[in-house]
């Protein structure tokens, strides 16, 4: 395992938790708009993969066939989600951070903190 870099290249790969349990499939990367650094990934979950949950990338590592995140599967599956054709609203962003007990600092009025890349 090595630190996750260029997460966009891992789209479609499986995401696993610290115990090696499959969480779902990596769908997209969301960057912090103030730093342009990856902050979260969305992971397709559910029987048909119709729901996307947000998972922080801090501490994520990759292997030849998976992205390992540092959060347990149960916590991830309870995370705020959107439909596969949905969009995270600015009003929902603080809930994503709060779910993982991460600090959230609002940006200027009307600006988003997370942007999909």
N, C-alpha and C positions, 0 to 999 in steps of 0.2 A: 504494500500500500504506500502511496505517496500523496502529498498535498494535491488537492484538486485545483488545477489551473485550466484555463480555457474550457470552462464548463459547457459552453455552447457546443463543443465538439462531442459531448457525451449525450446529446439529445437522443432519445429513444432507448438508452441503456437502462437497465434496472437500477433501482435505488434500494439500498438495504440499510437496516438500522444497526446499532452497535453489536447486536447479537447475531447478525447475519440474516435476519428475517427480511424477506422481500416486502417492501413498502408499496412499490409501484414502478412506473416508468417515467424517467425524466422527460419533461415536456418543454420547458423554457427557463430562461435565466432572467431574473429581475435584478437590476443594478440600483445602487443608491445614487440618486441623481446628483447629489452634491459631490460625490467622489468618482462616479462612473465605475465603481468596483462592484462585483457580484455580491449581492446581499441575501437573496432568496432564490430558490428554484421552485417551479411548480412541478408536481408529481401527479400523474394520472393514477387514480385509485378507484376502487369499486369493481364490481363484477364485469362491467362493460367499459371501464375506464372513462366514464362520462363526467367525472368530477375531478377538479384540480385542487390540490391542497398546497399551501405554501410551507416551505421548509427552509430554515436558515442554512447558509452554506458555510458559516464559520466552523472550522474544524473538520470539514468534509475531506475525505480522501478518496482516491480512485484506485482500482485494480484493473486488470485487463478486461473484466466483464461487468463491473458494477461501480456505482458511486456509493460510498458509505457515508451516511450522515451521523451526527452524534446524538440524535434524538430517538427515543423509542417509538416503535410502530404505533402503539396505542395513542401516544400524544400527537403524533403526526396525523393520524386518521380523525382526531377530534379538532384539528386546526381549522381556521376559517378557510372556506373554499369558494370556488367559482365554477360555473359550467365550463366545459371545454371550449365553448364559443363565447364565454363571458369575459368580463373585464373587471379588474380590481378598482373600486372607486376610491377616491381620496378619503372619503368618510370611513371606509373599511380598513385603511392602512394601519391606524393605531391598534386595531383589534388583532391584526396579524402579529405585530411586535409584542403585544401584551400576552398573547397566548403562550409565547415562549419566554416570558419574563425578560424581554429585551427592552432597553430604553428607546423611547420614540421622541424625536425632536422634530417638531413641525417646521416646515419650510415657509417661505414667504406665502402670503395669502394667495390661494388659487394654484399654487404649484404642488406637484406630486413629489413624494419622497422616493417612491419606487417606480422604475420604468422598465418595461419589458424590452429585452434585446434579442 
